[in-house]
């Protein structure tokens, strides 16, 4: 292979240049996919910081999920405020933002918020996203039950880690039909429209509450709820066709 060819290959695979390209497209072309890619790339860093600080916590009233949520908020703030032209590595900049936001979140969290667990807040947000105010109550209840079942299946596909879930899934869910349904949902994720896929991926893969997904995508919380509801409806139809 020629020197020129080798040099060209290095440009393609060089992680520093690849990340610089992501920042350029995110900052100057407003590319949503680049924003999500950068978020996903540093999500592990945010979770690692949250894990370390959780172990050092001085209060028992906060759960690991609270630390993860504060860390993700800090990461999102870092994405929005980072200037790649200053020459400072994003990891160093983001680390300070994440640690600072966790400390701020712990200091300002109200007693009411402290009584609500992370899991409860996520599930309540999911419930609200599936409710339609003017719908027939019986039909709405049916849609809600189906939506929650689909959410449970998505969490069981392996897209989400079990770190924030303390109770194991019942053995009944390990049936062949359940696993086949999970596999179909996982495959059909690829066919979702881009915005719907991001909502489902970030909520069920990374466990982000809808408020943080809205911040990541620069959309309103109401729009995120709508995208979530529409995505689950598409997946439900796919499951119905499979049956």
Secondary structure as the mmCIF struct_conf table of DSSP 4:
data_model
#
loop_
_struct_conf.conf_type_id
_struct_conf.id
_struct_conf.beg_label_comp_id
_struct_conf.beg_label_asym_id
_struct_conf.beg_label_seq_id
_struct_conf.end_label_comp_id
_struct_conf.end_label_asym_id
_struct_conf.end_label_seq_id
HELX_RH_AL_P HELX_RH_AL_P1 UNK A 3 UNK A 13
HELX_RH_AL_P HELX_RH_AL_P2 UNK A 15 UNK A 29
HELX_RH_AL_P HELX_RH_AL_P3 UNK A 32 UNK A 55
TURN_TY1_P TURN_TY1_P1 UNK A 56 UNK A 56
BEND BEND1 UNK A 58 UNK A 58
BEND BEND2 UNK A 60 UNK A 62
HELX_RH_AL_P HELX_RH_AL_P4 UNK A 64 UNK A 81
HELX_RH_3T_P HELX_RH_3T_P1 UNK A 84 UNK A 86
HELX_RH_AL_P HELX_RH_AL_P5 UNK A 90 UNK A 108
HELX_RH_AL_P HELX_RH_AL_P6 UNK A 111 UNK A 115
BEND BEND3 UNK A 116 UNK A 116
HELX_RH_AL_P HELX_RH_AL_P7 UNK A 118 UNK A 130
TURN_TY1_P TURN_TY1_P2 UNK A 133 UNK A 134
BEND BEND4 UNK A 135 UNK A 135
HELX_RH_AL_P HELX_RH_AL_P8 UNK A 137 UNK A 155
TURN_TY1_P TURN_TY1_P3 UNK A 156 UNK A 158
BEND BEND5 UNK A 159 UNK A 160
BEND BEND6 UNK A 162 UNK A 162
TURN_TY1_P TURN_TY1_P4 UNK A 163 UNK A 164
BEND BEND7 UNK A 167 UNK A 167
HELX_LH_PP_P HELX_LH_PP_P1 UNK A 168 UNK A 170
HELX_RH_3T_P HELX_RH_3T_P2 UNK A 171 UNK A 174
BEND BEND8 UNK A 175 UNK A 175
HELX_RH_AL_P HELX_RH_AL_P9 UNK A 176 UNK A 188
HELX_RH_3T_P HELX_RH_3T_P3 UNK A 189 UNK A 191
BEND BEND9 UNK A 192 UNK A 192
HELX_RH_AL_P HELX_RH_AL_P10 UNK A 194 UNK A 200
HELX_RH_PI_P HELX_RH_PI_P1 UNK A 201 UNK A 205
BEND BEND10 UNK A 206 UNK A 206
HELX_RH_AL_P HELX_RH_AL_P11 UNK A 210 UNK A 217
TURN_TY1_P TURN_TY1_P5 UNK A 218 UNK A 218
HELX_RH_AL_P HELX_RH_AL_P12 UNK A 221 UNK A 242
#
